[in-house]
């Protein structure tokens, strides 16, 4: 018995929802990675400013004595 296969299957609502969830997941992963990268960058800037502030305070205290 010969059977004809459909090459054009219709997408169901579940298929559309799965695609949408996948797109949202990829987008949220990109945002999460971006936030971590920005946080690390800000942390480095903060540490640099903190070190510079300590040097400035140390030199001010030496100058007062």
N, C-alpha and C positions, 0 to 999 in steps of 0.2 A: 504494500500500500504506500503510495507516494504522498508526501506531506509538503505543503508549501509553508515556508517560514516567512514571517513578517520581518522586513528589514527596517521598516519605519514603525517603531513602537511609540506609542503615545506616552508622554510623561504624565504621571499622576501627581496629585497634590503633594503626596509624600516625597516624591522625587524633587519637586520644586523646593519644598521645605528643607530637605537635606542639602541642596545646593546653597540655599540662603544661609543655613547654619554654618556651612563650610566657609562661605565668604566672610561672615561675621567673625568666625574664629580666626581666620587669617588676619583680618583687620585688627582685631584685639591683640593678637600676638605682636603685630608690628608696633602698635601703640605701647604695649608693655615693654618691648625691647627699647623703644625710643625713650621712654621714661627712665628706665634703668641707666641708659647711656647718659642722659641729661643729669640724672642724680649724681653719677660718678664724676661728671665734669664739674658740677657745682661743688661737690665735696673737695675735689682737688683745689679749686679756686679758694674755698673757705680755708683749707689748710695752709695755702700759700699766704693768704691775708693774715691768718693767725700768727704764723711765724714772723711775718714782717712787723706785726703789731708788737710782738714780744721783743724784737730787736729795737724798735723805736722806744718802747717803755724802758728797756734796759739802758739805752743810751741817755734817755732823759734822767733816769735815776743817777747815773754816773755823773752827769753834768751838774746835778743839784748839790752833790757832796762837795 
